[in-house]
Amino acid sequence: MSRGQPIKTLQRVALLLDILKEAKQIHIRGIARVLKVNPYTASKLVENYLKPFIDVKYMDQFGIRAKIISLKPGRENLTMEEVLRYRRLKRQLQESKA
């Protein structure tokens, strides 16, 4: 690997995982508030680290579209080790294609 994961990013992903386990479902802006980051950053963390482990629903209300995130059924006990294993495999696949 050319570069490791910054500690702050891993801490945010771990907190995000805890949020999803506790809240069951939450929207991106809610995640951003808890993590104290921009909603774009929260969305990228979800996409880059948790995409295969989550279900995404969109709720349209009053002309506003909210992205609702929840862990997939059976993934309630997802660990950081599993998330990092996925991320490592994803990176290896990308490097092998290059």
Secondary structure, DSSP 8 states (H G I E B T S, - for coil): --S---HHHHHHHHHHHHHHHHHSEEEHHHHHHHHTS-HHHHHHHIIIIIGGGEEEEEEEETTEEEEEEEE-TT-TT--HHHHHHHHHHHHHHHHHH-
